[in-house]
Protein backbone atom coordinates (compact mmCIF):
# COMPACT_ATOMS: atom_id res chain seq x y z
CA UNK A 1 0.00 0.00 0.00
CA UNK A 2 1.25 3.50 -0.88
CA UNK A 3 2.15 5.63 2.10
CA UNK A 4 2.31 9.41 2.28
CA UNK A 5 4.37 11.31 4.85
CA UNK A 6 1.70 13.91 5.40
CA UNK A 7 -1.82 14.36 4.11
CA UNK A 8 -2.21 17.64 2.16
CA UNK A 9 -5.13 19.97 2.85
CA UNK A 10 -7.40 19.20 -0.09
CA UNK A 11 -10.23 21.60 -1.11
CA UNK A 12 -12.52 18.73 -2.16
CA UNK A 13 -13.38 15.13 -1.26
CA UNK A 14 -10.25 12.96 -1.47
CA UNK A 15 -9.56 9.23 -1.31
CA UNK A 16 -6.23 7.82 -0.20
CA UNK A 17 -4.77 4.69 -1.84
CA UNK A 18 -7.75 4.56 -4.18
CA UNK A 19 -8.45 1.64 -6.50
CA UNK A 20 -8.66 3.09 -10.02
CA UNK A 21 -9.97 -0.01 -11.79
CA UNK A 22 -13.54 0.87 -10.81
CA UNK A 23 -13.16 4.22 -12.59
CA UNK A 24 -12.24 2.75 -16.01
CA UNK A 25 -14.45 1.17 -18.66
CA UNK A 26 -12.13 -1.84 -18.94
CA UNK A 27 -12.10 -2.32 -15.14
CA UNK A 28 -8.31 -2.48 -15.16
CA UNK A 29 -5.59 -0.69 -13.22
CA UNK A 30 -3.93 -0.40 -9.85
CA UNK A 31 -4.14 2.03 -6.97
CA UNK A 32 -3.13 5.67 -6.69
CA UNK A 33 -1.76 7.62 -3.75
CA UNK A 34 -4.50 10.28 -3.89
CA UNK A 35 -7.75 10.51 -5.83
CA UNK A 36 -9.45 13.92 -5.70
CA UNK A 37 -13.17 14.27 -6.49
CA UNK A 38 -14.20 17.91 -7.06
CA UNK A 39 -17.91 18.57 -7.56
CA UNK A 40 -17.74 21.93 -9.38
CA UNK A 41 -15.44 23.49 -12.03
CA UNK A 42 -14.16 26.09 -9.58
CA UNK A 43 -13.42 23.38 -7.02
CA UNK A 44 -11.60 21.45 -9.75
CA UNK A 45 -9.35 24.45 -10.37
CA UNK A 46 -8.66 24.74 -6.63
CA UNK A 47 -7.85 21.01 -6.43
CA UNK A 48 -5.50 21.21 -9.41
CA UNK A 49 -3.63 24.16 -7.95
CA UNK A 50 -3.49 22.51 -4.51
CA UNK A 51 -2.02 19.36 -6.04
CA UNK A 52 0.62 21.41 -7.84
CA UNK A 53 1.47 23.24 -4.62
CA UNK A 54 1.82 19.87 -2.84
CA UNK A 55 4.44 18.83 -5.38
CA UNK A 56 2.24 16.60 -7.56
CA UNK A 57 1.81 16.63 -11.32
CA UNK A 58 -1.90 15.74 -11.24
CA UNK A 59 -3.41 13.46 -13.86
CA UNK A 60 -7.00 13.90 -14.96
CA UNK A 61 -9.43 10.99 -15.05
CA UNK A 62 -12.71 11.34 -16.92
CA UNK A 63 -15.00 8.41 -17.71
CA UNK A 64 -12.08 6.00 -17.89
CA UNK A 65 -12.51 5.19 -21.59
CA UNK A 66 -9.56 5.19 -23.99
CA UNK A 67 -7.29 4.61 -21.00
CA UNK A 68 -5.11 1.82 -19.63
CA UNK A 69 -3.76 2.23 -16.09
CA UNK A 70 -0.77 0.12 -15.09
CA UNK A 71 -1.13 -2.61 -12.49
CA UNK A 72 0.21 -2.07 -8.99
CA UNK A 73 0.81 1.25 -7.30
CA UNK A 74 0.65 4.59 -9.09
CA UNK A 75 2.46 7.35 -7.26
CA UNK A 76 1.05 10.85 -7.16
CA UNK A 77 -2.39 12.38 -7.53
CA UNK A 78 -5.34 11.83 -9.87
CA UNK A 79 -8.26 14.26 -10.17
CA UNK A 80 -11.52 12.76 -11.43
CA UNK A 81 -14.34 14.68 -13.08
CA UNK A 82 -16.90 12.00 -12.14
CA UNK A 83 -18.81 14.29 -9.74
CA UNK A 84 -18.86 17.24 -12.20
CA UNK A 85 -21.73 15.79 -14.21
CA UNK A 86 -24.32 18.57 -14.47
CA UNK A 87 -26.10 19.72 -17.64
CA UNK A 88 -27.72 23.15 -18.08
CA UNK A 89 -29.39 25.42 -20.62
CA UNK A 90 -28.10 28.95 -21.17
CA UNK A 91 -30.43 31.48 -19.56
CA UNK A 92 -29.93 34.09 -22.28
CA UNK A 93 -29.65 33.09 -25.94
CA UNK A 94 -27.72 36.28 -26.76
CA UNK A 95 -25.05 35.93 -24.07
CA UNK A 96 -22.08 33.58 -23.91
CA UNK A 97 -22.73 31.68 -20.65
CA UNK A 98 -20.20 31.53 -17.85
CA UNK A 99 -20.48 27.82 -17.22
CA UNK A 100 -19.25 28.01 -13.62
CA UNK A 101 -21.85 30.66 -12.78
CA UNK A 102 -25.12 28.87 -12.10
CA UNK A 103 -26.96 32.23 -12.01
CA UNK A 104 -26.46 32.43 -15.79
CA UNK A 105 -27.66 28.85 -16.32
CA UNK A 106 -30.93 26.99 -16.06
CA UNK A 107 -30.97 23.36 -14.92
CA UNK A 108 -32.68 20.88 -17.19
CA UNK A 109 -36.06 19.66 -16.07
CA UNK A 110 -35.98 16.53 -13.87
CA UNK A 111 -37.54 14.38 -16.60
CA UNK A 112 -34.49 15.04 -18.77
CA UNK A 113 -31.72 14.36 -16.27
CA UNK A 114 -33.48 11.72 -14.20
CA UNK A 115 -36.03 9.04 -15.03
CA UNK A 116 -38.11 10.24 -18.01
CA UNK A 117 -41.79 10.91 -17.43
CA UNK A 118 -43.75 9.92 -20.58
CA UNK A 119 -46.51 12.38 -19.61
CA UNK A 120 -44.18 15.38 -19.80
CA UNK A 121 -43.20 16.97 -23.08
CA UNK A 122 -39.48 17.97 -23.11
CA UNK A 123 -38.66 21.64 -23.39
CA UNK A 124 -37.96 22.87 -26.91
CA UNK A 125 -36.36 26.29 -26.78
CA UNK A 126 -35.36 28.40 -29.74
CA UNK A 127 -31.81 28.27 -28.40
CA UNK A 128 -30.72 24.63 -29.04
CA UNK A 129 -27.67 24.76 -26.80
CA UNK A 130 -26.57 22.87 -23.71
CA UNK A 131 -23.88 23.69 -21.20
CA UNK A 132 -22.13 20.62 -19.82
CA UNK A 133 -19.56 20.30 -17.10
CA UNK A 134 -16.63 18.02 -17.91
CA UNK A 135 -17.99 15.01 -16.02
CA UNK A 136 -21.29 14.80 -17.89
CA UNK A 137 -21.55 11.30 -19.37
CA UNK A 138 -21.75 10.92 -23.14
CA UNK A 139 -24.50 8.25 -22.95
CA UNK A 140 -26.62 10.59 -20.82
CA UNK A 141 -26.04 13.44 -23.25
CA UNK A 142 -27.24 11.26 -26.15
CA UNK A 143 -30.39 10.49 -24.17
CA UNK A 144 -30.99 14.15 -23.30
CA UNK A 145 -30.70 15.36 -26.88
CA UNK A 146 -32.95 12.51 -27.99
CA UNK A 147 -35.63 13.58 -25.51
CA UNK A 148 -35.31 17.18 -26.64
CA UNK A 149 -35.47 16.26 -30.33
CA UNK A 150 -32.15 17.98 -31.02
CA UNK A 151 -29.93 16.50 -33.72
CA UNK A 152 -26.15 16.36 -34.12
CA UNK A 153 -25.17 13.92 -31.40
CA UNK A 154 -26.87 10.71 -32.53
CA UNK A 155 -23.62 9.24 -33.87
CA UNK A 156 -22.12 9.30 -30.36
CA UNK A 157 -24.51 6.59 -29.15
CA UNK A 158 -22.53 3.70 -27.70
CA UNK A 159 -19.47 5.87 -27.04
CA UNK A 160 -18.48 5.72 -23.35
CA UNK A 161 -16.75 8.36 -21.27
CA UNK A 162 -17.31 11.96 -20.24
CA UNK A 163 -17.63 15.24 -22.09
CA UNK A 164 -14.18 16.45 -21.01
CA UNK A 165 -12.30 13.44 -22.30
CA UNK A 166 -14.45 13.27 -25.42
CA UNK A 167 -13.53 16.85 -26.28
CA UNK A 168 -9.85 16.39 -25.46
CA UNK A 169 -9.49 13.44 -27.86
CA UNK A 170 -12.29 14.40 -30.26
CA UNK A 171 -14.06 11.09 -29.69
CA UNK A 172 -16.39 9.71 -32.31
CA UNK A 173 -16.57 7.51 -35.35
CA UNK A 174 -17.99 7.21 -38.84
CA UNK A 175 -21.24 9.00 -37.87
CA UNK A 176 -19.66 12.07 -36.34
CA UNK A 177 -17.21 13.43 -33.81
CA UNK A 178 -17.48 15.27 -30.52
CA UNK A 179 -16.35 18.60 -31.93
CA UNK A 180 -19.17 18.59 -34.48
CA UNK A 181 -21.41 20.14 -31.80
CA UNK A 182 -18.88 22.14 -29.75
CA UNK A 183 -19.37 25.90 -29.80
CA UNK A 184 -16.84 26.79 -27.10
CA UNK A 185 -14.87 25.19 -24.28
CA UNK A 186 -13.76 26.31 -20.84
CA UNK A 187 -10.28 24.99 -20.08
CA UNK A 188 -7.60 25.02 -17.39
CA UNK A 189 -4.17 25.53 -18.95
CA UNK A 190 -1.12 23.55 -17.79
CA UNK A 191 -0.04 26.74 -16.01
CA UNK A 192 -3.23 26.73 -13.95
CA UNK A 193 -5.05 29.57 -15.74
CA UNK A 194 -8.72 29.39 -16.81
CA UNK A 195 -9.51 30.29 -20.44
CA UNK A 196 -12.62 30.24 -22.62
CA UNK A 197 -11.91 29.14 -26.19
CA UNK A 198 -14.14 29.37 -29.23
CA UNK A 199 -14.20 26.38 -31.56
CA UNK A 200 -12.44 28.21 -34.39
CA UNK A 201 -9.46 28.89 -32.13
CA UNK A 202 -8.88 25.18 -31.46
CA UNK A 203 -8.76 23.55 -34.93
CA UNK A 204 -9.55 20.01 -33.74
CA UNK A 205 -8.57 17.06 -35.92
CA UNK A 206 -8.94 13.28 -35.99
CA UNK A 207 -8.77 12.03 -32.39
CA UNK A 208 -7.23 15.29 -31.25
CA UNK A 209 -9.02 18.25 -29.71
CA UNK A 210 -5.80 20.27 -30.16
CA UNK A 211 -6.06 21.87 -26.72
CA UNK A 212 -2.31 21.99 -26.18
CA UNK A 213 -2.42 20.13 -22.90
CA UNK A 214 -5.28 22.18 -21.42
CA UNK A 215 -7.90 20.41 -19.28
CA UNK A 216 -11.56 20.72 -20.20
CA UNK A 217 -13.76 22.13 -17.43
CA UNK A 218 -16.94 22.33 -19.49
CA UNK A 219 -18.36 23.21 -22.87
CA UNK A 220 -21.17 24.95 -24.69
CA UNK A 221 -22.72 22.68 -27.33
CA UNK A 222 -25.02 23.69 -30.15
CA UNK A 223 -27.42 21.25 -31.84
CA UNK A 224 -29.95 21.35 -34.68
CA UNK A 225 -33.66 21.46 -33.85
CA UNK A 226 -35.29 18.34 -35.26
CA UNK A 227 -38.08 16.12 -33.96
CA UNK A 228 -37.98 13.63 -31.15
CA UNK A 229 -39.16 10.85 -33.48
CA UNK A 230 -36.48 11.57 -36.07
CA UNK A 231 -33.66 11.73 -33.52
CA UNK A 232 -34.86 8.55 -31.79
CA UNK A 233 -34.93 6.71 -35.13
CA UNK A 234 -31.41 7.85 -35.95
CA UNK A 235 -30.12 6.80 -32.51
CA UNK A 236 -31.73 3.36 -32.83
CA UNK A 237 -30.24 2.82 -36.28
CA UNK A 238 -26.73 3.81 -35.21
CA UNK A 239 -26.93 1.72 -32.04
CA UNK A 240 -28.16 -1.35 -33.90
CA UNK A 241 -25.32 -1.16 -36.41
CA UNK A 242 -22.70 -0.57 -33.71
CA UNK A 243 -24.05 -3.38 -31.54
CA UNK A 244 -23.78 -5.79 -34.45
CA UNK A 245 -20.10 -5.02 -35.04
CA UNK A 246 -18.67 -3.73 -31.73
CA UNK A 247 -18.54 -5.23 -28.21
CA UNK A 248 -20.50 -2.37 -26.64
CA UNK A 249 -21.57 -4.38 -23.57
CA UNK A 250 -18.10 -5.82 -22.84
CA UNK A 251 -15.45 -4.33 -20.58
CA UNK A 252 -12.96 -2.59 -22.85
CA UNK A 253 -11.07 0.67 -23.28
CA UNK A 254 -12.63 1.27 -26.69
CA UNK A 255 -10.57 1.20 -29.87
CA UNK A 256 -6.97 0.26 -29.14
CA UNK A 257 -5.33 1.54 -32.34
CA UNK A 258 -5.78 4.56 -34.55
CA UNK A 259 -6.80 3.83 -38.11
CA UNK A 260 -3.63 4.06 -40.23
CA UNK A 261 -3.04 6.31 -43.22
CA UNK A 262 -5.33 4.92 -45.97
CA UNK A 263 -2.53 5.24 -48.52
CA UNK A 264 -0.36 2.89 -46.44
CA UNK A 265 -3.13 0.42 -45.58
CA UNK A 266 -5.05 0.32 -48.88
CA UNK A 267 -7.90 2.03 -47.08
CA UNK A 268 -8.20 -0.71 -44.47
CA UNK A 269 -8.97 0.12 -40.85
CA UNK A 270 -6.84 -1.07 -37.94
CA UNK A 271 -9.47 -3.64 -37.00
CA UNK A 272 -9.68 -5.04 -40.53
CA UNK A 273 -5.88 -5.32 -40.78
CA UNK A 274 -5.74 -7.26 -37.52
CA UNK A 275 -8.57 -9.54 -38.63
CA UNK A 276 -7.03 -10.28 -42.03
CA UNK A 277 -3.68 -11.00 -40.39
CA UNK A 278 -5.31 -13.56 -38.08
CA UNK A 279 -5.22 -11.67 -34.77
CA UNK A 280 -8.96 -11.72 -34.01
CA UNK A 281 -9.65 -13.86 -30.92
CA UNK A 282 -6.04 -13.84 -29.67
CA UNK A 283 -5.72 -13.98 -25.87
CA UNK A 284 -3.26 -13.07 -23.14
CA UNK A 285 -4.52 -14.24 -19.78
CA UNK A 286 -8.10 -13.00 -19.51
CA UNK A 287 -7.59 -10.28 -22.13
CA UNK A 288 -8.92 -11.13 -25.60
CA UNK A 289 -9.10 -9.48 -29.00
CA UNK A 290 -12.84 -9.16 -29.49
CA UNK A 291 -14.44 -11.70 -31.84
CA UNK A 292 -16.80 -8.90 -32.93
CA UNK A 293 -14.23 -6.22 -33.73
CA UNK A 294 -10.47 -6.78 -33.78
CA UNK A 295 -9.66 -3.22 -32.70
CA UNK A 296 -11.16 -3.90 -29.26
CA UNK A 297 -9.48 -5.84 -26.45
CA UNK A 298 -11.96 -7.02 -23.85
CA UNK A 299 -11.49 -7.96 -20.22
CA UNK A 300 -13.17 -11.34 -19.86
CA UNK A 301 -12.91 -11.09 -16.07
CA UNK A 302 -9.69 -11.08 -14.11
CA UNK A 303 -7.53 -9.56 -16.87
CA UNK A 304 -4.62 -7.35 -15.92
CA UNK A 305 -3.28 -4.32 -17.73
CA UNK A 306 -0.06 -6.23 -18.37
CA UNK A 307 -2.10 -8.83 -20.31
CA UNK A 308 -3.53 -6.12 -22.54
CA UNK A 309 -0.11 -4.55 -23.13
CA UNK A 310 1.38 -7.89 -24.19
CA UNK A 311 -1.53 -8.38 -26.56
CA UNK A 312 -1.06 -4.90 -28.04
CA UNK A 313 2.62 -5.61 -28.68
CA UNK A 314 1.85 -8.97 -30.32
CA UNK A 315 -0.76 -7.38 -32.60
CA UNK A 316 1.60 -4.60 -33.67
CA UNK A 317 4.30 -7.15 -34.50
CA UNK A 318 1.80 -9.31 -36.40
CA UNK A 319 0.44 -6.52 -38.60
CA UNK A 320 3.89 -5.01 -39.23
CA UNK A 321 5.34 -8.36 -40.27
CA UNK A 322 2.49 -9.20 -42.67
CA UNK A 323 1.62 -5.77 -44.10
CA UNK A 324 4.42 -3.35 -43.22
CA UNK A 325 1.89 -1.09 -41.48
CA UNK A 326 2.88 0.08 -38.00
CA UNK A 327 -0.23 0.44 -35.86
CA UNK A 328 -0.23 3.42 -33.51
CA UNK A 329 -2.12 3.13 -30.24
CA UNK A 330 -5.13 5.35 -29.68
CA UNK A 331 -5.58 4.26 -26.08
CA UNK A 332 -3.50 6.13 -23.49
CA UNK A 333 -1.32 4.41 -20.90
CA UNK A 334 -0.64 5.59 -17.35
CA UNK A 335 2.40 4.12 -15.63
Legacy VTK file of the C-alpha trace (Angstrom):
# vtk DataFile Version 3.0
C-alpha trace
ASCII
DATASET POLYDATA
POINTS 335 float
0.000 0.000 0.000
1.252 3.497 -0.875
2.153 5.633 2.103
2.311 9.411 2.280
4.374 11.308 4.846
1.702 13.914 5.402
-1.819 14.365 4.108
-2.212 17.644 2.157
-5.127 19.968 2.847
-7.396 19.201 -0.092
-10.231 21.600 -1.105
-12.521 18.733 -2.164
-13.382 15.125 -1.258
-10.251 12.962 -1.467
-9.558 9.229 -1.308
-6.230 7.825 -0.197
-4.772 4.689 -1.839
-7.748 4.562 -4.181
-8.455 1.639 -6.500
-8.664 3.095 -10.017
-9.968 -0.009 -11.786
-13.537 0.869 -10.809
-13.155 4.220 -12.588
-12.238 2.752 -16.011
-14.455 1.169 -18.661
-12.130 -1.844 -18.944
-12.104 -2.325 -15.139
-8.307 -2.480 -15.165
-5.594 -0.694 -13.224
-3.929 -0.403 -9.852
-4.141 2.033 -6.966
-3.133 5.673 -6.690
-1.764 7.623 -3.751
-4.500 10.285 -3.895
-7.752 10.510 -5.830
-9.451 13.917 -5.697
-13.173 14.265 -6.489
-14.199 17.914 -7.064
-17.906 18.571 -7.562
-17.742 21.933 -9.384
-15.435 23.485 -12.030
-14.164 26.095 -9.583
-13.419 23.380 -7.024
-11.602 21.447 -9.749
-9.351 24.453 -10.367
-8.659 24.737 -6.626
-7.848 21.013 -6.435
-5.504 21.211 -9.413
-3.633 24.165 -7.945
-3.487 22.509 -4.505
-2.023 19.362 -6.037
0.620 21.406 -7.838
1.474 23.238 -4.618
1.818 19.872 -2.838
4.440 18.827 -5.380
2.239 16.598 -7.560
1.814 16.629 -11.318
-1.895 15.738 -11.244
-3.406 13.464 -13.865
-7.004 13.902 -14.961
-9.434 10.985 -15.049
-12.710 11.337 -16.919
-15.000 8.412 -17.706
-12.076 6.003 -17.891
-12.515 5.189 -21.594
-9.558 5.192 -23.994
-7.291 4.609 -20.996
-5.107 1.817 -19.628
-3.755 2.233 -16.093
-0.767 0.116 -15.092
-1.125 -2.609 -12.494
0.209 -2.074 -8.992
0.806 1.246 -7.303
0.651 4.587 -9.088
2.456 7.351 -7.260
1.047 10.851 -7.163
-2.387 12.383 -7.529
-5.336 11.828 -9.869
-8.265 14.255 -10.173
-11.518 12.761 -11.426
-14.342 14.680 -13.080
-16.903 12.002 -12.138
-18.811 14.291 -9.743
-18.863 17.236 -12.200
-21.730 15.792 -14.205
-24.324 18.567 -14.475
-26.096 19.724 -17.644
-27.725 23.149 -18.076
-29.393 25.415 -20.619
-28.102 28.954 -21.172
-30.432 31.479 -19.556
-29.930 34.091 -22.284
-29.651 33.091 -25.941
-27.722 36.282 -26.758
-25.047 35.933 -24.073
-22.078 33.580 -23.909
-22.726 31.684 -20.650
-20.197 31.527 -17.846
-20.476 27.816 -17.218
-19.252 28.005 -13.617
-21.852 30.663 -12.777
-25.118 28.868 -12.104
-26.960 32.227 -12.007
-26.459 32.427 -15.788
-27.659 28.852 -16.322
-30.930 26.989 -16.056
-30.971 23.361 -14.921
-32.676 20.879 -17.194
-36.061 19.661 -16.067
-35.981 16.528 -13.874
-37.543 14.383 -16.596
-34.492 15.039 -18.772
-31.725 14.364 -16.268
-33.484 11.716 -14.200
-36.031 9.039 -15.032
-38.107 10.237 -18.012
-41.786 10.907 -17.430
-43.748 9.923 -20.575
-46.514 12.382 -19.614
-44.183 15.378 -19.797
-43.198 16.971 -23.083
-39.484 17.970 -23.106
-38.656 21.642 -23.390
-37.959 22.868 -26.912
-36.360 26.295 -26.785
-35.364 28.397 -29.735
-31.813 28.271 -28.404
-30.719 24.631 -29.036
-27.669 24.761 -26.799
-26.570 22.868 -23.711
-23.879 23.686 -21.198
-22.127 20.620 -19.822
-19.561 20.296 -17.099
-16.625 18.021 -17.909
-17.986 15.009 -16.024
-21.286 14.796 -17.886
-21.545 11.304 -19.372
-21.751 10.925 -23.140
-24.499 8.248 -22.955
-26.617 10.587 -20.821
-26.039 13.437 -23.248
-27.236 11.262 -26.146
-30.391 10.487 -24.166
-30.989 14.147 -23.296
-30.695 15.361 -26.880
-32.954 12.512 -27.993
-35.634 13.576 -25.514
-35.311 17.184 -26.642
-35.466 16.263 -30.326
-32.151 17.984 -31.016
-29.926 16.504 -33.725
-26.149 16.361 -34.122
-25.167 13.922 -31.402
-26.870 10.713 -32.533
-23.619 9.241 -33.865
-22.124 9.296 -30.362
-24.510 6.587 -29.146
-22.529 3.699 -27.698
-19.467 5.874 -27.043
-18.481 5.723 -23.351
-16.751 8.360 -21.274
-17.307 11.959 -20.243
-17.631 15.244 -22.088
-14.184 16.446 -21.009
-12.299 13.445 -22.304
-14.445 13.270 -25.422
-13.531 16.854 -26.276
-9.847 16.395 -25.460
-9.493 13.439 -27.858
-12.293 14.402 -30.262
-14.056 11.091 -29.687
-16.390 9.714 -32.308
-16.573 7.508 -35.350
-17.988 7.211 -38.842
-21.245 9.003 -37.875
-19.657 12.070 -36.342
-17.211 13.429 -33.814
-17.480 15.274 -30.518
-16.347 18.600 -31.933
-19.172 18.592 -34.484
-21.409 20.140 -31.805
-18.883 22.143 -29.751
-19.371 25.902 -29.797
-16.840 26.792 -27.101
-14.869 25.193 -24.279
-13.757 26.308 -20.835
-10.276 24.991 -20.079
-7.605 25.016 -17.395
-4.174 25.534 -18.945
-1.119 23.548 -17.789
-0.035 26.743 -16.012
-3.231 26.734 -13.954
-5.051 29.574 -15.742
-8.715 29.394 -16.812
-9.507 30.292 -20.440
-12.620 30.242 -22.617
-11.912 29.136 -26.190
-14.142 29.369 -29.233
-14.196 26.378 -31.557
-12.445 28.209 -34.386
-9.464 28.889 -32.133
-8.881 25.175 -31.462
-8.757 23.549 -34.927
-9.554 20.010 -33.743
-8.574 17.062 -35.924
-8.941 13.284 -35.993
-8.770 12.028 -32.388
-7.227 15.291 -31.248
-9.023 18.249 -29.710
-5.803 20.271 -30.158
-6.062 21.870 -26.721
-2.311 21.990 -26.184
-2.419 20.128 -22.897
-5.284 22.175 -21.423
-7.895 20.410 -19.279
-11.564 20.718 -20.203
-13.759 22.126 -17.433
-16.936 22.328 -19.495
-18.359 23.213 -22.866
-21.169 24.952 -24.694
-22.724 22.675 -27.328
-25.021 23.691 -30.152
-27.423 21.252 -31.838
-29.953 21.351 -34.678
-33.661 21.461 -33.847
-35.289 18.337 -35.262
-38.079 16.122 -33.965
-37.981 13.628 -31.154
-39.158 10.848 -33.480
-36.485 11.574 -36.073
-33.659 11.734 -33.524
-34.858 8.554 -31.790
-34.928 6.712 -35.126
-31.407 7.849 -35.947
-30.116 6.801 -32.507
-31.729 3.364 -32.834
-30.241 2.823 -36.283
-26.733 3.808 -35.211
-26.931 1.722 -32.041
-28.162 -1.352 -33.901
-25.319 -1.157 -36.407
-22.700 -0.566 -33.713
-24.047 -3.380 -31.536
-23.782 -5.792 -34.446
-20.103 -5.021 -35.040
-18.675 -3.727 -31.732
-18.539 -5.232 -28.212
-20.498 -2.372 -26.639
-21.565 -4.375 -23.569
-18.099 -5.816 -22.843
-15.447 -4.327 -20.582
-12.958 -2.592 -22.847
-11.073 0.671 -23.282
-12.629 1.272 -26.691
-10.574 1.198 -29.872
-6.966 0.258 -29.141
-5.334 1.535 -32.344
-5.780 4.565 -34.545
-6.796 3.832 -38.106
-3.629 4.063 -40.232
-3.045 6.312 -43.222
-5.332 4.923 -45.970
-2.527 5.240 -48.521
-0.365 2.894 -46.441
-3.127 0.421 -45.583
-5.049 0.318 -48.878
-7.904 2.026 -47.081
-8.198 -0.708 -44.465
-8.967 0.125 -40.846
-6.838 -1.074 -37.940
-9.466 -3.637 -37.000
-9.676 -5.045 -40.530
-5.880 -5.316 -40.785
-5.737 -7.264 -37.518
-8.568 -9.539 -38.630
-7.035 -10.275 -42.034
-3.681 -11.001 -40.389
-5.312 -13.564 -38.079
-5.223 -11.666 -34.775
-8.964 -11.717 -34.006
-9.654 -13.856 -30.924
-6.044 -13.841 -29.668
-5.718 -13.983 -25.870
-3.257 -13.074 -23.142
-4.517 -14.238 -19.776
-8.104 -13.004 -19.514
-7.588 -10.279 -22.131
-8.922 -11.129 -25.598
-9.097 -9.479 -29.004
-12.840 -9.161 -29.491
-14.440 -11.703 -31.845
-16.799 -8.899 -32.934
-14.228 -6.224 -33.734
-10.474 -6.776 -33.785
-9.658 -3.224 -32.699
-11.159 -3.897 -29.255
-9.476 -5.841 -26.452
-11.961 -7.019 -23.853
-11.494 -7.956 -20.222
-13.170 -11.339 -19.864
-12.914 -11.088 -16.075
-9.693 -11.079 -14.110
-7.530 -9.564 -16.866
-4.619 -7.346 -15.915
-3.285 -4.323 -17.734
-0.059 -6.235 -18.372
-2.104 -8.833 -20.308
-3.535 -6.115 -22.537
-0.113 -4.555 -23.126
1.379 -7.885 -24.192
-1.531 -8.384 -26.564
-1.062 -4.904 -28.039
2.625 -5.613 -28.677
1.852 -8.968 -30.321
-0.760 -7.379 -32.603
1.604 -4.596 -33.666
4.296 -7.151 -34.501
1.799 -9.311 -36.398
0.441 -6.525 -38.598
3.885 -5.007 -39.233
5.337 -8.356 -40.270
2.486 -9.196 -42.670
1.624 -5.773 -44.103
4.423 -3.354 -43.216
1.888 -1.087 -41.478
2.885 0.078 -37.998
-0.226 0.435 -35.864
-0.232 3.419 -33.508
-2.123 3.128 -30.244
-5.128 5.347 -29.677
-5.575 4.258 -26.075
-3.496 6.134 -23.491
-1.317 4.410 -20.898
-0.640 5.589 -17.347
2.403 4.117 -15.630
LINES 1 336
335 0 1 2 3 4 5 6 7 8 9 10 11 12 13 14 15 16 17 18 19 20 21 22 23 24 25 26 27 28 29 30 31 32 33 34 35 36 37 38 39 40 41 42 43 44 45 46 47 48 49 50 51 52 53 54 55 56 57 58 59 60 61 62 63 64 65 66 67 68 69 70 71 72 73 74 75 76 77 78 79 80 81 82 83 84 85 86 87 88 89 90 91 92 93 94 95 96 97 98 99 100 101 102 103 104 105 106 107 108 109 110 111 112 113 114 115 116 117 118 119 120 121 122 123 124 125 126 127 128 129 130 131 132 133 134 135 136 137 138 139 140 141 142 143 144 145 146 147 148 149 150 151 152 153 154 155 156 157 158 159 160 161 162 163 164 165 166 167 168 169 170 171 172 173 174 175 176 177 178 179 180 181 182 183 184 185 186 187 188 189 190 191 192 193 194 195 196 197 198 199 200 201 202 203 204 205 206 207 208 209 210 211 212 213 214 215 216 217 218 219 220 221 222 223 224 225 226 227 228 229 230 231 232 233 234 235 236 237 238 239 240 241 242 243 244 245 246 247 248 249 250 251 252 253 254 255 256 257 258 259 260 261 262 263 264 265 266 267 268 269 270 271 272 273 274 275 276 277 278 279 280 281 282 283 284 285 286 287 288 289 290 291 292 293 294 295 296 297 298 299 300 301 302 303 304 305 306 307 308 309 310 311 312 313 314 315 316 317 318 319 320 321 322 323 324 325 326 327 328 329 330 331 332 333 334
